[in-house]
Amino acid sequence: MIGLCCATWLSIGYVICNYNICKSLILLHTKSIISVCDSLLWCIFPILVTSVTQPLLQSPRLRTLGMSAEIASRLRTLIEEGELPPGARIDERAFCEMFDVSKTPLREALKVLVAEGLVLHRQYIGYRVAPLDLDELRATFETLHGLEFTAGELAAARLSEVALARLERRHQAMLDAHAAGRRTEYFRINQEIHQLIIDGTANPVLAGIYAALMSRVHRARGAANADMLRWQESHEEHEAIMAALREPGRPRLAQVLRHHSENTAKEVLSVVANSLAEASRPTRSTKESPKKGAQ
């Protein structure tokens, strides 16, 4: 009886031992398979990605869209900074040579600017920079004056010391640009300073309205930037803005910002009005054409 029990237990132990050995072998084999599969996957995955994306990257349509976006950005900057003034004809051949592209991406870019209202297209005439609307500009500036005043009141209470330190650095960079005669850089930093003050209000609704209004007058401001006297006046007004920012409590900031906005508007509207009057004035050949017809 004892022998039978021993034999039974030995048999059970043998089975359990073999089961554990088999289980270990199966697990080891499975892990090896998984490891091999992982290695194969990491080898094959880049090939699969390349095979899928390479045709897309080589697509002429995508390349054209990428180039047209870059061209649209560069043309937009030229228009907004006054390098391409209102009413200026856009010579497609000249810009194709400038950007070293064919007409297709250039025309795609021009379509974007037409949709934005910066460029006009007339069949058989071509593309021109859109003229400025004097009444719309005047109304926009009137709204901006009040917004600048409100921004000054809010920034006076909420602008942090960190933000003020950043304003000081940008102001110094603007002074350097003014001293070196780098007009485009000066006005770019000028806009950054105004945006930093708007950000200092900690009011996203005001910031959104400000951005929308500034997009309407930015191009006109670029057209007025060529006036040397206004450049010097703007420089002096920004010194006054920084002085108001440094004062304890900043009690004058709102009024100083409004004054600067009003002076900017006065100059911009004057330049635009003169430009529109000049554009509407008949040329000499137009005046003489009836006489030629009478002959």
Backbone hydrogen bonds in HBPLUS format (Angstrom, degrees):
<---DONOR---> <-ACCEPTOR-->    atom                        ^
c    i                          cat <-CA-CA->   ^        H-A-AA   ^      H-
h    n   atom  resd res      DA  || num        DHA   H-A  angle D-A-AA Bond
n    s   type  num  typ     dist DA aas  dist angle  dist       angle   num
A0005-CYS N   A0001-MET O   3.09 MM   4  6.43 158.2  2.14 149.4 154.4     1
A0006-CYS N   A0002-ILE O   2.99 MM   4  6.26 160.2  2.03 150.5 156.0     2
A0007-ALA N   A0003-GLY O   2.94 MM   4  6.13 159.3  1.98 146.2 152.0     3
A0008-THR N   A0004-LEU O   2.92 MM   4  6.16 152.4  2.00 145.7 153.5     4
A0009-TRP N   A0005-CYS O   2.94 MM   4  6.22 166.3  1.95 154.0 156.9     5
A0010-LEU N   A0006-CYS O   2.85 MM   4  6.06 154.6  1.91 149.2 157.0     6
A0011-SER N   A0007-ALA O   2.96 MM   4  6.15 149.8  2.05 142.4 150.3     7
A0012-ILE N   A0008-THR O   2.92 MM   4  6.26 159.4  1.96 151.8 157.5     8
A0013-GLY N   A0009-TRP O   2.87 MM   4  6.07 162.2  1.90 148.5 153.5     9
A0014-TYR N   A0010-LEU O   2.91 MM   4  6.07 150.4  2.00 141.1 149.4    10
A0015-VAL N   A0011-SER O   2.94 MM   4  6.24 157.7  1.99 149.1 154.6    11
A0016-ILE N   A0012-ILE O   2.91 MM   4  6.19 166.0  1.93 154.1 157.9    12
A0017-CYS N   A0013-GLY O   2.88 MM   4  5.98 160.1  1.92 146.3 152.2    13
A0018-ASN N   A0014-TYR O   2.92 MM   4  6.14 164.9  1.95 148.2 152.4    14
A0019-TYR N   A0015-VAL O   2.81 MM   4  6.03 151.7  1.89 147.6 156.5    15
A0020-ASN N   A0016-ILE O   2.92 MM   4  6.19 159.3  1.96 152.1 156.5    16
A0021-ILE N   A0017-CYS O   2.96 MM   4  6.24 157.2  2.02 149.6 156.4    17
A0022-CYS N   A0018-ASN O   2.88 MM   4  6.08 162.9  1.91 149.2 153.8    18
A0023-LYS N   A0019-TYR O   2.78 MM   4  5.99 157.0  1.83 147.4 154.8    19
A0024-SER N   A0020-ASN O   2.90 MM   4  6.08 158.4  1.94 146.3 151.5    20
A0025-LEU N   A0021-ILE O   2.94 MM   4  6.20 158.1  1.99 148.8 155.1    21
A0026-ILE N   A0022-CYS O   2.82 MM   4  6.07 157.6  1.87 150.7 157.0    22
A0027-LEU N   A0023-LYS O   2.88 MM   4  6.12 164.5  1.91 152.1 156.2    23
A0028-LEU N   A0024-SER O   2.84 MM   4  5.97 161.5  1.87 148.0 153.7    24
A0029-HIS N   A0025-LEU O   2.84 MM   4  5.96 156.2  1.89 144.5 151.5    25
A0030-THR N   A0026-ILE O   2.78 MM   4  6.00 154.4  1.85 147.6 155.3    26
A0031-LYS N   A0027-LEU O   2.85 MM   4  6.08 163.1  1.88 152.4 156.5    27
A0032-SER N   A0028-LEU O   3.02 MM   4  6.21 151.3  2.11 142.0 149.9    28
A0033-ILE N   A0029-HIS O   2.97 MM   4  6.28 153.3  2.04 144.4 151.6    29
A0034-ILE N   A0030-THR O   2.85 MM   4  6.17 161.7  1.88 153.6 158.6    30
A0035-SER N   A0031-LYS O   2.83 MM   4  5.99 158.5  1.88 147.1 153.2    31
A0036-VAL N   A0032-SER O   2.91 MM   4  6.11 158.4  1.96 146.9 152.6    32
A0037-CYS N   A0033-ILE O   2.87 MM   4  6.12 157.3  1.92 148.9 155.6    33
A0038-ASP N   A0034-ILE O   2.83 MM   4  6.09 155.7  1.89 149.4 156.1    34
A0039-SER N   A0035-SER O   3.00 MM   4  6.24 161.4  2.03 147.6 152.4    35
A0040-LEU N   A0036-VAL O   2.91 MM   4  6.17 160.9  1.95 150.0 155.4    36
A0041-LEU N   A0037-CYS O   2.81 MM   4  5.99 154.0  1.87 147.2 155.0    37
A0042-TRP N   A0038-ASP O   2.96 MM   4  6.25 162.3  2.00 154.6 157.8    38
A0043-CYS N   A0039-SER O   3.09 MM   4  6.30 138.4  2.27 140.0 151.3    39
A0043-CYS N   A0040-LEU O   3.18 MM   3  5.07 125.9  2.49  90.8 105.1    40
A0044-ILE N   A0040-LEU O   2.83 MM   4  6.02 153.5  1.90 150.0 157.5    41
A0045-PHE N   A0041-LEU O   2.75 MM   4  5.68 157.9  1.79 155.0 160.2    42
A0047-ILE N   A0044-ILE O   3.00 MM   3  5.27 116.9  2.41 104.5 120.4    43
A0048-LEU N   A0044-ILE O   2.91 MM   4  6.22 155.1  1.97 156.1 164.4    44
A0049-VAL N   A0045-PHE O   2.89 MM   4  6.16 166.1  1.91 160.7 163.8    45
A0050-THR N   A0046-PRO O   2.90 MM   4  6.01 163.5  1.93 146.0 150.9    46
A0051-SER N   A0047-ILE O   2.88 MM   4  6.03 158.4  1.93 146.3 152.7    47
A0052-VAL N   A0048-LEU O   3.06 MM   4  6.29 138.4  2.24 142.4 152.9    48
A0052-VAL N   A0049-VAL O   3.18 MM   3  5.23 129.0  2.45  94.7 107.8    49
A0053-THR N   A0049-VAL O   2.85 MM   4  6.02 171.7  1.85 160.2 162.4    50
A0054-GLN N   A0050-THR O   2.83 MM   4  5.39 157.9  1.88 143.7 149.5    51
A0056-LEU N   A0053-THR O   2.99 MM   3  5.12 116.7  2.40  99.6 115.9    52
A0057-LEU N   A0053-THR O   2.86 MM   4  6.15 159.7  1.90 160.7 166.9    53
A0058-GLN N   A0054-GLN O   2.94 MM   4  6.11 145.0  2.07 148.3 158.1    54
A0059-SER N   A0056-LEU O   3.08 MM   3  5.05 157.5  2.13 101.1 108.0    55
A0063-ARG N   A0059-SER O   3.08 MM   4  6.36 163.1  2.10 156.9 161.9    56
A0064-THR N   A0060-PRO O   2.92 MM   4  6.06 154.0  1.99 144.4 151.7    57
A0065-LEU N   A0061-ARG O   2.96 MM   4  6.24 155.4  2.02 146.2 152.7    58
A0066-GLY N   A0062-LEU O   2.92 MM   4  6.15 157.5  1.97 149.5 155.4    59
A0067-MET N   A0063-ARG O   2.99 MM   4  6.21 162.2  2.02 149.5 153.9    60
A0068-SER N   A0064-THR O   2.81 MM   4  5.96 159.9  1.85 150.1 156.6    61
A0069-ALA N   A0065-LEU O   3.02 MM   4  6.14 152.1  2.10 144.2 150.3    62
A0070-GLU N   A0066-GLY O   3.32 MM   4  6.57 156.7  2.38 142.1 147.5    63
A0071-ILE N   A0067-MET O   2.87 MM   4  6.14 161.6  1.90 155.1 160.7    64
A0072-ALA N   A0068-SER O   2.80 MM   4  5.92 160.5  1.84 147.1 152.7    65
A0073-SER N   A0069-ALA O   3.06 MM   4  6.23 153.3  2.14 140.7 147.5    66
A0074-ARG N   A0070-GLU O   3.05 MM   4  6.35 156.2  2.11 147.7 153.8    67
A0075-LEU N   A0071-ILE O   2.86 MM   4  6.08 163.6  1.88 157.7 162.2    68
A0076-ARG N   A0072-ALA O   2.88 MM   4  5.93 155.6  1.94 144.6 152.0    69
A0077-THR N   A0073-SER O   3.08 MM   4  6.31 153.3  2.16 141.7 148.1    70
A0078-LEU N   A0074-ARG O   3.07 MM   4  6.36 157.6  2.12 145.1 150.9    71
A0079-ILE N   A0075-LEU O   2.94 MM   4  6.22 153.8  2.01 151.1 158.0    72
A0080-GLU N   A0076-ARG O   2.85 MM   4  6.04 169.4  1.86 154.6 157.8    73
A0081-GLU N   A0077-THR O   2.91 MM   4  5.91 148.9  2.01 148.2 155.5    74
A0083-GLU N   A0078-LEU O   2.84 MM   5  4.90 120.5  2.20 152.6 162.4    75
A0084-LEU N   A0078-LEU O   3.00 MM   6  5.55 150.6  2.09 125.9 123.1    76
A0082-GLY N   A0079-ILE O   3.18 MM   3  5.27 160.8  2.22 104.4 109.9    77
A0088-ALA N   A0085-PRO O   3.04 MM   3  5.57 160.3  2.08 139.2 140.6    78
A0087-GLY N   A0129-VAL O   2.87 MM  42  4.86 146.9  1.98 118.3 127.6    79
A0129-VAL N   A0088-ALA O   2.84 MM  41  5.29 159.6  1.88 149.5 155.5    80
A0090-ILE N   A0127-TYR O   2.93 MM  37  5.45 174.1  1.93 145.4 143.4    81
A0095-PHE N   A0091-ASP O   3.04 MM   4  6.30 161.7  2.07 157.5 162.6    82
A0096-CYS N   A0092-GLU O   2.86 MM   4  6.02 148.3  1.96 149.7 158.7    83
A0097-GLU N   A0093-ARG O   3.09 MM   4  6.34 153.6  2.16 145.9 152.3    84
A0098-MET N   A0094-ALA O   2.91 MM   4  6.16 152.2  1.98 142.0 150.7    85
A0099-PHE N   A0095-PHE O   2.94 MM   4  6.00 165.2  1.96 147.5 150.0    86
A0100-ASP N   A0096-CYS O   2.80 MM   4  5.51 113.5  2.25 129.4 145.5    87
A0101-VAL N   A0096-CYS O   3.00 MM   5  5.09 153.4  2.07 137.9 146.0    88
A0107-ARG N   A0103-LYS O   2.85 MM   4  5.97 161.1  1.88 156.0 160.3    89
A0108-GLU N   A0104-THR O   3.02 MM   4  6.27 151.7  2.10 149.8 158.2    90
A0109-ALA N   A0105-PRO O   3.00 MM   4  6.20 152.9  2.08 142.5 149.1    91
A0110-LEU N   A0106-LEU O   2.92 MM   4  6.24 153.3  1.99 146.7 154.6    92
A0111-LYS N   A0107-ARG O   2.96 MM   4  6.16 146.5  2.08 143.0 151.0    93
A0112-VAL N   A0108-GLU O   3.33 MM   4  6.67 148.4  2.44 139.9 147.0    94
A0112-VAL N   A0109-ALA O   3.12 MM   3  5.23 121.0  2.49  96.6 110.7    95
A0113-LEU N   A0109-ALA O   3.16 MM   4  6.56 156.1  2.22 148.1 154.2    96
A0114-VAL N   A0110-LEU O   2.84 MM   4  6.08 144.9  1.96 145.7 155.9    97
A0115-ALA N   A0111-LYS O   3.01 MM   4  6.26 156.8  2.06 144.8 150.3    98
A0116-GLU N   A0112-VAL O   3.05 MM   4  6.38 137.3  2.24 138.9 151.0    99
A0118-LEU N   A0113-LEU O   2.99 MM   5  5.36 140.4  2.15 163.7 161.2   100
A0119-VAL N   A0113-LEU O   3.33 MM   6  5.48 146.7  2.45 116.2 113.6   101
A0117-GLY N   A0114-VAL O   3.05 MM   3  5.12 151.8  2.13 101.6 110.5   102
A0130-ALA N   A0118-LEU O   2.88 MM  12  5.30 169.6  1.89 126.7 129.2   103
A0120-LEU N   A0128-ARG O   2.77 MM   8  5.33 168.2  1.79 163.8 167.9   104
A0128-ARG N   A0120-LEU O   2.97 MM   8  5.33 157.1  2.02 148.9 154.9   105
A0122-ARG N   A0126-GLY O   2.98 MM   4  5.36 165.7  2.00 149.2 152.5   106
A0125-ILE N   A0122-ARG O   3.02 MM   3  5.27 153.5  2.09 122.2 128.7   107
A0126-GLY N   A0122-ARG O   2.80 MM   4  5.36 168.1  1.81 163.3 159.2   108
A0137-LEU N   A0133-ASP O   2.96 MM   4  6.19 158.9  2.01 153.8 160.3   109
A0138-ARG N   A0134-LEU O   2.94 MM   4  6.16 160.6  1.97 150.9 155.9   110
A0139-ALA N   A0135-ASP O   3.04 MM   4  6.27 164.5  2.06 149.5 153.2   111
A0140-THR N   A0136-GLU O   2.90 MM   4  6.07 153.2  1.98 146.6 154.5   112
A0141-PHE N   A0137-LEU O   2.90 MM   4  6.13 162.8  1.93 155.1 158.9   113
A0142-GLU N   A0138-ARG O   3.02 MM   4  6.25 156.7  2.07 147.8 154.2   114
A0143-THR N   A0139-ALA O   3.20 MM   4  6.45 149.1  2.30 140.2 147.5   115
A0144-LEU N   A0140-THR O   2.92 MM   4  6.22 151.7  2.00 145.6 154.5   116
A0145-HIS N   A0141-PHE O   2.91 MM   4  6.17 149.3  2.00 154.6 160.8   117
A0147-LEU N   A0143-THR O   3.12 MM   4  6.40 152.4  2.20 144.4 152.9   118
A0148-GLU N   A0144-LEU O   2.77 MM   4  5.96 159.3  1.82 158.3 162.0   119
A0149-PHE N   A0145-HIS O   3.11 MM   4  6.37 156.1  2.17 145.4 151.7   120
A0150-THR N   A0146-GLY O   3.00 MM   4  6.25 162.4  2.03 147.3 151.7   121
A0151-ALA N   A0147-LEU O   2.82 MM   4  6.02 157.9  1.87 148.2 155.1   122
A0152-GLY N   A0148-GLU O   2.89 MM   4  6.10 149.6  1.98 143.7 151.8   123
A0153-GLU N   A0149-PHE O   3.06 MM   4  6.43 152.3  2.14 148.1 154.9   124
A0154-LEU N   A0150-THR O   3.01 MM   4  6.31 164.0  2.04 155.0 158.6   125
A0155-ALA N   A0151-ALA O   2.80 MM   4  5.86 166.6  1.81 152.9 157.5   126
A0156-ALA N   A0152-GLY O   2.98 MM   4  5.90 146.1  2.10 137.6 146.2   127
A0157-ALA N   A0154-LEU O   3.13 MM   3  5.50 134.0  2.35 103.7 114.8   128
A0158-ARG N   A0154-LEU O   2.95 MM   4  6.09 144.8  2.07 146.8 158.1   129
A0159-LEU N   A0155-ALA O   2.87 MM   4  4.88 159.8  1.91 133.3 134.9   130
A0164-LEU N   A0160-SER O   2.97 MM   4  6.27 151.5  2.06 142.9 151.2   131
A0165-ALA N   A0161-GLU O   2.92 MM   4  6.14 154.1  1.99 145.2 151.5   132
A0166-ARG N   A0162-VAL O   3.09 MM   4  6.41 152.3  2.16 144.6 152.0   133
A0167-LEU N   A0163-ALA O   2.93 MM   4  6.22 151.8  2.01 145.4 153.6   134
A0168-GLU N   A0164-LEU O   2.92 MM   4  6.22 150.7  2.00 148.1 155.9   135
A0169-ARG N   A0165-ALA O   3.12 MM   4  6.45 152.9  2.20 143.9 150.3   136
A0170-ARG N   A0166-ARG O   2.99 MM   4  6.30 162.9  2.02 153.4 157.6   137
A0171-HIS N   A0167-LEU O   2.82 MM   4  5.94 152.1  1.90 146.7 155.2   138
A0172-GLN N   A0168-GLU O   3.00 MM   4  6.23 153.7  2.07 144.3 150.6   139
A0173-ALA N   A0169-ARG O   3.04 MM   4  6.34 154.2  2.11 144.7 151.9   140
A0174-MET N   A0170-ARG O   2.91 MM   4  6.18 146.4  2.02 142.9 152.3   141
A0175-LEU N   A0171-HIS O   2.91 MM   4  6.24 150.5  2.00 146.9 154.9   142
A0176-ASP N   A0172-GLN O   2.99 MM   4  6.28 155.5  2.05 148.4 154.5   143
A0177-ALA N   A0173-ALA O   3.04 MM   4  6.30 153.7  2.11 142.7 149.6   144
A0178-HIS N   A0174-MET O   2.91 MM   4  6.16 151.8  1.99 146.6 154.5   145
A0179-ALA N   A0175-LEU O   2.91 MM   4  6.15 160.9  1.94 151.7 156.5   146
A0180-ALA N   A0176-ASP O   3.03 MM   4  6.20 145.5  2.15 142.8 151.9   147
A0182-ARG N   A0177-ALA O   2.84 MM   5  5.01 148.1  1.94 155.6 155.4   148
A0181-GLY N   A0178-HIS O   3.14 MM   3  5.06 152.7  2.22  98.5 106.9   149
A0183-ARG N   A0181-GLY O   3.09 MM   2  5.66 122.1  2.44 108.0  92.1   150
A0186-TYR N   A0182-ARG O   2.94 MM   4  6.09 154.3  2.00 150.3 158.7   151
A0187-PHE N   A0183-ARG O   3.02 MM   4  6.33 163.8  2.05 160.3 161.5   152
A0188-ARG N   A0184-THR O   3.05 MM   4  6.21 142.9  2.19 141.8 152.4   153
A0189-ILE N   A0185-GLU O   3.01 MM   4  6.25 164.1  2.04 153.7 156.6   154
A0190-ASN N   A0186-TYR O   2.87 MM   4  6.06 150.6  1.96 144.3 154.0   155
A0191-GLN N   A0187-PHE O   3.11 MM   4  6.23 154.2  2.18 137.2 141.4   156
A0192-GLU N   A0188-ARG O   3.13 MM   4  6.46 148.7  2.23 140.1 149.1   157
A0192-GLU N   A0189-ILE O   3.03 MM   3  4.84 113.0  2.49  90.4 107.3   158
A0193-ILE N   A0189-ILE O   2.92 MM   4  6.24 152.8  1.99 154.5 160.7   159
A0194-HIS N   A0190-ASN O   3.19 MM   4  6.57 159.8  2.23 147.9 152.6   160
A0195-GLN N   A0191-GLN O   2.96 MM   4  6.20 154.6  2.02 146.3 153.7   161
A0196-LEU N   A0192-GLU O   2.88 MM   4  6.16 149.3  1.98 147.0 155.4   162
A0197-ILE N   A0193-ILE O   3.08 MM   4  6.42 151.0  2.17 148.2 155.4   163
A0198-ILE N   A0194-HIS O   3.02 MM   4  6.33 157.2  2.07 146.6 153.0   164
A0199-ASP N   A0195-GLN O   2.80 MM   4  6.08 158.2  1.85 150.0 156.3   165
A0200-GLY N   A0196-LEU O   2.93 MM   4  6.11 138.6  2.11 135.0 146.3   166
A0201-THR N   A0198-ILE O   3.06 MM   3  5.46 160.3  2.10 109.7 116.0   167
A0202-ALA N   A0199-ASP O   3.12 MM   3  5.77 161.2  2.15 117.3 122.6   168
A0207-ALA N   A0203-ASN O   3.01 MM   4  6.27 161.6  2.05 153.8 159.8   169
A0208-GLY N   A0204-PRO O   2.96 MM   4  6.07 150.6  2.05 139.7 146.6   170
A0209-ILE N   A0205-VAL O   3.07 MM   4  6.37 161.7  2.11 152.8 156.9   171
A0210-TYR N   A0206-LEU O   2.88 MM   4  6.05 161.9  1.91 153.4 159.1   172
A0211-ALA N   A0207-ALA O   2.99 MM   4  6.16 159.5  2.03 146.0 150.9   173
A0212-ALA N   A0208-GLY O   3.12 MM   4  6.33 159.2  2.16 145.8 151.1   174
A0213-LEU N   A0209-ILE O   3.00 MM   4  6.25 159.1  2.04 152.1 157.5   175
A0214-MET N   A0210-TYR O   2.86 MM   4  6.00 162.8  1.89 154.4 159.6   176
A0215-SER N   A0211-ALA O   3.11 MM   4  6.22 147.9  2.21 143.2 150.4   177
A0216-ARG N   A0213-LEU O   3.01 MM   3  5.34 141.2  2.17 104.8 115.9   178
A0217-VAL N   A0214-MET O   3.16 MM   3  5.24 130.8  2.41  98.3 110.7   179
A0218-HIS N   A0214-MET O   2.83 MM   4  5.63 133.0  2.05 154.0 163.9   180
A0221-ARG N   A0217-VAL O   2.90 MM   4  6.15 154.7  1.96 157.7 165.4   181
A0222-GLY N   A0218-HIS O   3.01 MM   4  6.31 149.2  2.10 145.3 153.7   182
A0223-ALA N   A0219-ARG O   3.11 MM   4  6.46 145.7  2.23 141.8 150.6   183
A0224-ALA N   A0220-ALA O   3.18 MM   4  6.49 134.7  2.40 139.3 150.7   184
A0224-ALA N   A0221-ARG O   3.13 MM   3  5.12 131.5  2.38  94.9 107.9   185
A0225-ASN N   A0222-GLY O   3.28 MM   3  5.20 156.0  2.34  99.1 106.3   186
A0227-ASP N   A0224-ALA O   3.44 MM   3  6.25 172.0  2.45 121.6 123.3   187
A0231-TRP N   A0227-ASP O   3.07 MM   4  6.31 148.5  2.17 144.1 153.5   188
A0232-GLN N   A0228-MET O   3.11 MM   4  6.44 157.2  2.16 149.8 153.8   189
A0233-GLU N   A0229-LEU O   2.97 MM   4  6.28 158.6  2.02 149.0 155.5   190
A0234-SER N   A0230-ARG O   2.79 MM   4  5.95 161.4  1.83 152.5 157.1   191
A0235-HIS N   A0231-TRP O   3.00 MM   4  6.22 151.9  2.08 143.4 151.2   192
A0236-GLU N   A0232-GLN O   3.04 MM   4  6.36 157.6  2.09 149.7 154.5   193
A0237-GLU N   A0233-GLU O   2.90 MM   4  6.17 155.5  1.96 151.1 158.4   194
A0238-HIS N   A0234-SER O   2.95 MM   4  6.17 147.4  2.06 145.7 153.9   195
A0239-GLU N   A0235-HIS O   3.16 MM   4  6.50 142.8  2.31 140.5 150.4   196
A0240-ALA N   A0236-GLU O   3.14 MM   4  6.51 148.3  2.25 141.2 149.4   197
A0241-ILE N   A0237-GLU O   2.94 MM   4  6.29 145.2  2.06 141.4 151.4   198
A0242-MET N   A0238-HIS O   3.02 MM   4  6.23 161.7  2.05 147.3 150.8   199
A0243-ALA N   A0239-GLU O   2.98 MM   4  6.22 152.7  2.05 143.6 151.6   200
A0244-ALA N   A0240-ALA O   2.96 MM   4  6.19 152.5  2.04 144.0 151.0   201
A0245-LEU N   A0241-ILE O   2.95 MM   4  6.24 143.9  2.08 143.5 154.0   202
A0246-ARG N   A0242-MET O   3.05 MM   4  6.30 139.3  2.23 143.1 153.0   203
A0250-ARG N   A0247-GLU O   3.09 MM   3  4.96 143.7  2.22 108.6 119.0   204
A0253-LEU N   A0250-ARG O   3.44 MM   3  5.56 158.1  2.49 105.8 111.9   205
A0256-VAL N   A0252-ARG O   2.99 MM   4  6.12 163.4  2.02 163.6 169.1   206
A0257-LEU N   A0253-LEU O   2.97 MM   4  6.15 160.6  2.01 156.2 160.8   207
A0258-ARG N   A0254-ALA O   3.06 MM   4  6.30 157.7  2.11 146.0 152.2   208
A0259-HIS N   A0255-GLN O   2.93 MM   4  6.11 160.7  1.97 149.3 154.5   209
A0260-HIS N   A0256-VAL O   3.04 MM   4  6.24 158.4  2.09 146.3 151.7   210
A0261-SER N   A0257-LEU O   2.97 MM   4  6.20 156.7  2.03 147.2 153.7   211
A0262-GLU N   A0258-ARG O   2.89 MM   4  6.15 157.9  1.94 153.7 159.3   212
A0263-ASN N   A0259-HIS O   3.04 MM   4  6.27 159.0  2.08 149.7 154.8   213
A0264-THR N   A0260-HIS O   2.98 MM   4  6.16 158.5  2.02 148.2 154.4   214
A0265-ALA N   A0261-SER O   2.96 MM   4  6.14 161.7  1.99 148.2 153.2   215
A0266-LYS N   A0262-GLU O   2.98 MM   4  6.16 156.7  2.03 145.5 151.7   216
A0267-GLU N   A0263-ASN O   3.16 MM   4  6.41 161.6  2.20 148.8 152.1   217
A0268-VAL N   A0264-THR O   2.93 MM   4  6.13 169.5  1.94 157.1 160.5   218
A0269-LEU N   A0265-ALA O   2.85 MM   4  5.88 172.4  1.86 155.8 158.4   219
A0270-SER N   A0266-LYS O   3.13 MM   4  6.15 148.9  2.23 136.4 144.9   220
A0271-VAL N   A0267-GLU O   2.97 MM   4  6.21 164.3  2.00 153.9 157.5   221
A0272-VAL N   A0268-VAL O   2.92 MM   4  6.12 166.8  1.94 156.1 159.9   222
A0273-ALA N   A0269-LEU O   2.91 MM   4  5.94 159.1  1.95 141.8 148.0   223
A0274-ASN N   A0270-SER O   3.02 MM   4  6.21 161.9  2.05 149.1 153.7   224
A0275-SER N   A0271-VAL O   2.92 MM   4  6.11 153.8  1.99 146.0 153.9   225
A0276-LEU N   A0272-VAL O   2.88 MM   4  6.12 159.3  1.92 153.7 158.5   226
A0277-ALA N   A0273-ALA O   2.96 MM   4  6.14 155.4  2.02 145.8 153.0   227
A0278-GLU N   A0274-ASN O   2.90 MM   4  6.06 156.2  1.96 146.1 152.6   228
A0279-ALA N   A0275-SER O   2.95 MM   4  6.15 153.9  2.02 144.2 151.5   229
A0280-SER N   A0276-LEU O   3.04 MM   4  6.21 142.7  2.18 141.2 150.4   230
A0281-ARG N   A0277-ALA O   3.13 MM   4  6.22 120.8  2.50 137.4 151.1   231
A0281-ARG N   A0278-GLU O   3.30 MM   3  5.23 146.6  2.42  95.7 105.2   232
A0287-LYS N   A0283-THR O   3.09 MM   4  6.43 153.6  2.16 147.3 154.1   233
A0288-GLU N   A0284-ARG O   3.01 MM   4  6.26 149.6  2.11 147.8 156.1   234
A0289-SER N   A0285-SER O   3.07 MM   4  6.04 126.3  2.37 136.8 148.7   235
A0291-LYS N   A0288-GLU O   3.06 MM   3  5.46 120.7  2.43 110.0 124.1   236
A0292-LYS N   A0288-GLU O   3.15 MM   4  6.50 155.4  2.21 153.4 161.0   237
A0293-GLY N   A0289-SER O   3.00 MM   4  6.23 148.8  2.10 145.2 154.1   238
A0294-ALA N   A0290-PRO O   2.91 MM   4  6.22 145.0  2.03 144.3 153.7   239
A0295-GLN N   A0291-LYS O   3.07 MM   4  6.37 144.8  2.19 145.4 154.1   240
